[in-house]
Amino acid sequence: MSVNKDTVFALSSAQGRAALSVIRISGERAFLIVEKLTKNKIKKFEHQKSIPSNIYNKNNNLIDKVVLSFYCSPNSYTGENLVEITTHGNPIIVDNLFNTLLDLGLRLANPGEFTNRAYHNEKIDLVQAESILATINAISKTGVKSSLLGVVGKLSNRLEKIKQLLVISLGELEYELDISEVDNRDLVIEKSKESIKKVIGDMKKLIKSHNKASILTDGAKIVIIGAPNVGKSTLLNTLIKRDRSIVTNTPGTTRDTIETLTSFSNYPALLIDTAGIRKTKNQIEIAGIKKTENEIKSSDIIFNIQSNTKKENVETDPTKTIKIFNKSDLMTEQEKNNIQNNNPTCVIISAKTKRGIKELRSKTEKLLKKKTESTEPLFLSSKRQQTALKESKKHLKKALKKESLFELEIIAHNLRLALNEFDWVLGKTSTDNILESVFSKFCVGK
């Protein structure tokens, strides 16, 4: 992803009417633009200094009385000269300033361009860049806390330490291969084997951490499934306390997924109502059922609503499934006892009367706590990082294979491949399309 060296600007605060708005300018001409906006009243720019001033358009009309904050290269967020202009939060004022900056030859920044410039100017690495995005998007306190550790470089430092173990091992292997006049082959292999095992152990913890992190930053994906008319839509409406899903007695009413954000205690969640699973020849319904199957695969938790009268119940992964029997208001006490005896871990509810909903919430919260519990304070902040570490681990496992341990060259080759994946994680060998995919997810002003 190439970086233009022209001077850019963008709104860095939220759009719309507010007490204040912040417009950020970065690039070689940032301070020159301030001189023009203030009619040469400000000519001295000190790092981290803020000054109140009037600013004007090209016709000398007052735009606003603002606060100008200066950050000098290379110590700014982007590594370039950077100015933040704090205006009154009226969209008309912001538009007037935008038009003036365009008249002065500046360009509106692309999404994530300020952070992209910070990355290319070596202010941050790619892991920190992704942690910044995770911090902005996190929807839980724990998610924010974890992401901020990545922003300040804790995750990058951890990855670098793991990488250094491999670098040292590779160095010893290559010394033995190319330089050493003494045969230390067995000792070097044994030492490398111990280092590789330690690295694999550390990597497993980090790889596993991303699944926990995605729940804390993006929210848990909870899918409601079951046969038609078991009460999936009614349960969704009951849990969010409003009518989001259409409820009828006609089977197959829900043909597409219906998503809504909610929370279980301190855990944010994306609740998804799905098409009822059954045998059908209706092509639209078949497409909906296929979508349901895909949602089941990618879910964190499954609310599997069973029917005690139908044979169309679906079995799902027990480690992430809460089995629910709905419509308890239509059951006899004997029926409820039989269900509980045959399904000890199930929850019996009435989505209509709300009976059992408190127990369902409690069970969901316990499962979410179990899924996010970790002694590991650092979390991988993106799927890209997790994928690269998985690939690195594959190469390390190949190095530990019995047949590999007889050949220094094979161990060294696999270590090099594993190290390449580490550089990929940290963004030291990332191609333009990878960088584009990372920074395009940012808002314009970041």
C-alpha positions in Angstrom: 0.0 0.0 0.0 1.9 3.1 -1.2 1.8 6.2 0.9 1.5 9.6 -0.8 3.7 12.4 0.7 1.1 15.1 0.1 -0.6 16.9 3.0 -4.0 15.4 4.0 -6.8 16.3 6.4 -9.9 14.6 7.9 -12.4 14.9 10.6 -11.1 12.9 13.5 -14.1 13.3 15.9 -17.6 11.9 15.3 -19.7 13.5 12.5 -22.7 15.6 13.3 -23.5 18.3 15.8 -21.5 18.3 19.1 -19.7 20.6 21.5 -16.5 20.3 19.6 -15.1 18.9 16.3 -11.5 18.0 15.7 -9.9 18.2 12.2 -6.5 16.7 11.8 -3.9 17.8 9.2 -0.7 15.8 8.5 2.1 16.3 6.0 5.0 18.7 5.0 2.6 21.6 4.4 0.6 21.3 7.7 2.3 24.3 9.4 2.3 26.4 6.3 -1.5 25.8 6.0 -1.9 27.1 9.6 0.0 30.3 8.7 -2.5 30.9 5.8 -5.5 30.1 7.9 -4.4 32.5 10.7 -3.3 35.2 8.2 0.4 34.8 9.3 -0.5 35.5 13.0 1.1 32.2 14.0 4.6 31.5 12.7 6.3 29.6 15.5 5.3 26.0 16.0 6.3 24.2 19.2 5.8 20.5 19.7 2.7 19.7 21.9 1.7 23.3 22.3 -1.9 24.5 21.9 -2.9 28.1 20.9 -6.3 29.7 20.6 -6.7 31.6 17.3 -9.2 32.9 14.7 -9.0 31.2 11.3 -10.2 32.6 8.0 -11.1 31.4 4.5 -9.5 32.7 1.3 -12.0 35.7 1.2 -10.8 36.7 4.7 -14.2 35.7 6.2 -14.0 34.3 9.8 -14.5 30.5 9.9 -14.3 30.1 13.6 -12.4 30.8 16.8 -10.4 27.5 17.3 -7.7 25.9 19.3 -4.6 24.8 17.3 -2.5 22.0 18.6 1.0 21.3 17.0 3.0 18.1 16.8 6.3 18.3 15.2 8.0 15.6 13.0 9.2 13.0 13.9 7.4 13.0 17.3 3.8 13.1 16.1 1.3 10.3 15.7 2.1 10.0 12.0 5.8 10.9 12.2 5.0 14.0 10.1 4.2 17.6 11.0 0.7 17.3 12.4 -1.9 19.9 13.4 -5.2 19.3 15.2 -7.8 22.1 14.8 -10.5 22.0 17.5 -13.6 23.9 16.3 -17.1 24.4 17.6 -19.0 21.3 16.7 -21.3 22.8 14.1 -21.3 20.9 10.8 -21.5 24.2 8.9 -18.3 25.3 10.5 -16.6 22.0 9.7 -17.8 22.2 6.0 -16.5 25.8 5.7 -13.1 24.7 7.0 -13.0 21.6 4.7 -13.8 23.8 1.7 -11.0 26.2 2.7 -8.4 23.3 3.1 -9.4 22.0 -0.3 -8.9 25.5 -1.8 -5.5 25.5 -0.3 -4.6 22.3 -2.1 -5.0 19.7 0.6 -6.5 16.3 0.0 -9.1 14.5 2.1 -7.4 11.5 3.8 -8.2 8.0 2.9 -9.6 5.6 5.6 -6.8 4.8 8.0 -4.3 7.0 6.2 -3.0 8.7 9.4 -2.3 5.3 11.0 -0.9 4.0 7.7 1.6 6.9 7.6 2.5 6.1 11.2 3.2 2.6 10.2 5.3 3.5 7.2 7.2 6.1 9.2 8.0 3.3 11.8 6.1 4.9 14.6 4.2 1.7 15.1 4.2 -1.9 13.6 1.3 -3.7 12.0 0.3 -5.4 15.2 0.0 -2.0 16.9 -2.0 -0.7 14.0 -4.5 -3.6 14.3 -4.6 -3.0 18.0 -5.6 0.6 17.5 -8.5 -0.6 15.3 -9.5 -3.2 17.9 -9.4 -0.5 20.6 -11.8 1.8 18.6 -14.2 -1.1 17.8 -14.1 -3.0 21.1 -17.5 -3.2 22.8 -16.5 -4.4 26.2 -14.3 -3.0 29.0 -12.1 -6.1 28.9 -11.8 -5.8 25.1 -10.6 -2.2 25.4 -8.1 -3.1 28.1 -6.6 -5.9 26.1 -6.5 -3.9 22.9 -4.7 -1.0 24.6 -1.9 -3.4 25.7 -1.4 -4.1 22.0 -1.4 -0.3 21.2 1.4 0.4 23.6 3.5 -2.4 22.1 3.1 -5.2 24.7 1.9 -7.7 22.2 4.6 -6.8 19.7 7.3 -7.2 22.4 5.9 -10.6 23.3 6.0 -11.7 19.7 9.5 -10.3 19.3 10.7 -12.3 22.3 9.3 -15.5 20.9 10.8 -14.7 17.5 14.3 -14.1 19.1 14.3 -17.7 20.5 13.9 -18.9 16.9 16.6 -16.5 15.6 19.1 -17.7 18.2 18.3 -21.4 17.4 18.7 -20.7 13.6 22.0 -18.9 14.3 23.4 -21.9 16.2 22.2 -24.3 13.5 23.8 -22.2 10.7 27.0 -21.9 12.6 27.2 -25.6 13.0 26.4 -26.1 9.3 28.9 -23.5 7.9 31.6 -22.6 10.4 32.1 -24.9 13.3 35.1 -27.2 13.2 33.9 -29.2 16.1 31.0 -31.7 15.8 28.4 -30.4 18.1 25.5 -31.6 15.9 23.6 -33.6 18.6 23.9 -30.9 21.2 22.8 -28.2 18.8 19.8 -30.3 17.7 18.7 -31.0 21.2 19.0 -27.3 22.2 17.0 -26.3 19.1 14.4 -28.9 19.9 13.8 -27.5 23.4 13.6 -23.9 22.1 11.1 -25.0 19.4 8.9 -26.8 21.9 8.9 -23.7 24.1 8.0 -21.5 21.2 5.1 -23.8 20.1 3.8 -23.7 23.7 3.8 -19.9 23.7 2.2 -19.7 20.2 -0.6 -22.1 21.2 -1.6 -19.7 24.0 -1.6 -16.7 21.6 -3.4 -18.5 18.8 -6.2 -19.6 21.3 -6.4 -16.0 22.6 -7.8 -14.6 19.4 -11.1 -16.6 19.8 -11.5 -15.1 23.3 -10.5 -11.6 22.0 -13.1 -11.7 19.2 -15.8 -12.2 21.8 -14.5 -9.4 24.0 -13.9 -6.9 21.2 -16.6 -7.8 18.6 -19.1 -9.5 20.8 -20.1 -13.2 21.1 -22.0 -14.6 18.1 -25.0 -16.4 19.5 -27.1 -18.3 16.9 -30.7 -19.4 17.6 -31.6 -22.6 15.7 -34.3 -25.2 15.6 -37.1 -26.6 13.5 -39.8 -24.3 12.2 -42.2 -22.9 14.8 -40.2 -23.9 17.9 -40.2 -20.3 19.0 -36.8 -19.0 17.7 -38.1 -15.5 16.8 -40.2 -15.2 20.0 -37.0 -16.0 22.0 -35.0 -13.4 20.2 -37.7 -10.8 20.8 -37.9 -11.8 24.5 -34.2 -11.5 25.1 -33.9 -8.1 23.5 -37.2 -6.9 25.0 -38.7 -5.7 21.7 -40.3 -7.1 18.5 -37.4 -7.4 16.1 -38.4 -10.7 14.5 -41.8 -11.5 12.9 -43.7 -14.1 14.8 -46.5 -16.2 13.1 -47.9 -19.7 13.3 -46.9 -20.3 9.7 -43.7 -22.5 9.4 -40.8 -21.0 7.5 -41.6 -17.4 8.2 -38.0 -16.6 8.8 -36.2 -17.1 5.5 -33.0 -15.0 6.2 -30.9 -14.4 9.3 -32.0 -11.5 11.6 -29.2 -10.0 13.7 -29.4 -7.7 16.7 -26.9 -6.6 19.3 -27.6 -7.3 23.0 -25.6 -8.2 26.1 -25.5 -10.9 28.7 -24.2 -9.3 31.9 -20.9 -7.6 30.8 -20.6 -9.7 27.7 -21.7 -8.0 24.4 -23.4 -10.4 21.9 -24.7 -10.5 18.4 -27.9 -12.5 18.6 -28.9 -14.2 15.3 -32.4 -15.6 14.5 -32.2 -18.2 11.7 -34.4 -20.0 9.3 -36.1 -23.2 10.7 -34.2 -26.4 9.8 -36.4 -28.9 8.0 -36.7 -30.9 4.8 -38.3 -28.7 2.1 -38.4 -28.2 -1.7 -38.9 -24.4 -1.4 -35.8 -22.9 -3.0 -35.9 -19.7 -0.9 -36.3 -21.7 2.3 -33.4 -24.0 1.2 -31.2 -21.0 0.8 -32.2 -19.8 4.3 -31.4 -23.2 5.8 -28.0 -23.2 4.1 -27.3 -19.8 5.6 -28.3 -21.2 9.0 -25.8 -24.1 8.6 -23.0 -21.5 7.9 -24.0 -19.4 11.0 -23.8 -22.6 13.1 -20.2 -23.2 12.0 -19.0 -19.7 12.8 -20.9 -19.3 16.0 -19.5 -18.9 19.6 -22.7 -20.2 21.2 -25.7 -22.0 19.8 -29.2 -21.8 21.4 -30.5 -25.1 20.1 -34.3 -25.0 20.6 -35.6 -28.6 20.8 -39.1 -29.8 20.4 -40.5 -32.6 22.6 -43.1 -33.4 19.9 -41.1 -33.2 16.6 -38.4 -35.4 15.1 -36.6 -32.5 13.4 -34.2 -31.7 16.3 -30.7 -31.0 15.2 -27.5 -32.1 17.1 -24.8 -29.5 17.4 -21.3 -29.1 19.0 -22.0 -29.8 22.8 -19.0 -27.5 23.8 -20.8 -24.4 22.5 -24.5 -25.5 22.7 -27.2 -24.6 25.2 -30.1 -27.0 24.6 -33.4 -25.3 25.1 -36.9 -26.7 25.3 -39.5 -24.0 24.6 -43.2 -23.6 25.2 -43.2 -24.8 28.8 -46.5 -23.0 29.2 -48.0 -25.8 27.0 -46.4 -28.7 28.9 -47.6 -30.7 31.9 -45.4 -31.1 34.9 -44.8 -34.7 34.0 -43.6 -33.7 30.5 -41.2 -31.1 32.0 -39.8 -33.7 34.4 -39.3 -36.2 31.7 -37.4 -33.7 29.5 -35.2 -32.6 32.4 -34.4 -36.3 33.3 -33.5 -37.1 29.7 -31.6 -33.8 29.2 -30.0 -32.9 32.5 -28.1 -29.8 31.1 -31.0 -28.4 29.2 -33.0 -25.2 30.0 -36.8 -25.4 29.9 -38.4 -22.0 29.1 -41.5 -20.3 27.8 -40.3 -17.5 25.5 -43.9 -16.3 25.5 -44.4 -16.0 29.3 -40.7 -15.4 30.0 -40.5 -18.3 32.4 -37.0 -19.7 32.5 -35.4 -16.8 30.7 -33.4 -15.8 33.8 -31.9 -19.3 34.0 -31.1 -19.2 30.3 -29.3 -15.8 30.7 -27.3 -17.2 33.7 -26.3 -20.3 31.8 -25.2 -18.1 28.8 -23.2 -15.8 31.0 -21.4 -18.8 32.6 -20.5 -20.2 29.2 -19.2 -16.8 28.0 -17.1 -16.5 31.1 -15.7 -20.0 30.5 -14.9 -19.1 26.8 -13.1 -15.8 27.7 -11.3 -16.9 30.9 -7.5 -16.7 30.4 -4.3 -16.4 32.3 -2.9 -14.9 29.2 -3.2 -11.0 29.5 -2.4 -10.5 25.8 -4.7 -11.3 22.9 -4.1 -11.4 19.2 -6.1 -8.5 17.8 -6.8 -9.9 14.3 -7.6 -13.1 12.3 -4.5 -12.2 10.1 -2.2 -12.5 13.1 -3.8 -15.8 14.2 -3.5 -17.3 10.7 0.1 -16.4 10.3 1.0 -17.9 13.7 -0.8 -21.1 12.8 1.3 -21.3 9.7 4.5 -20.7 11.7 3.5 -23.4 14.1 3.1 -25.9 11.2 6.7 -25.2 10.1 8.0 -25.7 13.7 6.1 -29.0 14.0 7.7 -30.2 10.8 11.1 -29.3 12.3 10.3 -31.6 15.2 9.4 -34.6 13.1 11.6 -37.6 13.7 12.9 -37.7 10.2 13.7 -33.9 10.4 15.8 -34.2 13.5 18.5 -36.1 11.7 19.2 -33.2 9.3 20.4 -29.8 10.4 19.4 -28.4 7.0 15.8 -29.5 7.3 15.4 -28.0 10.8 17.1 -24.7 9.7 14.8 -24.6 6.6 11.6 -24.9 8.7 12.9 -22.3 11.2 13.4 -19.8 8.3 9.8 -20.4 7.1 8.5 -20.0 10.7 10.4 -16.7 11.1 9.0 -15.4 7.8 5.5 -15.8 9.3 6.6 -13.8 12.3 7.8 -11.0 10.1 4.5 -11.2 8.3 2.6 -10.8 11.6 4.7 -7.7 12.6 4.3 -6.2 9.1 8.0 -6.4 8.2 7.4 -8.3 4.9 3.7 -7.4 4.2 2.6 -6.9 0.7 0.4 -4.0 -0.5 -2.8 -5.9 -0.6 -2.4 -7.1 3.1 -1.8 -3.5 4.2 -4.7 -2.3 2.2 -7.0 -4.8 3.9 -5.8 -3.7 7.3 -6.0 0.1 6.9 -9.2 0.2 4.8 -11.1 -0.9 7.9 -10.3 2.3 9.8 -12.4 5.4 9.8 -11.3 8.3 7.6 -10.0 10.4 10.5 -7.7 7.7 12.0 
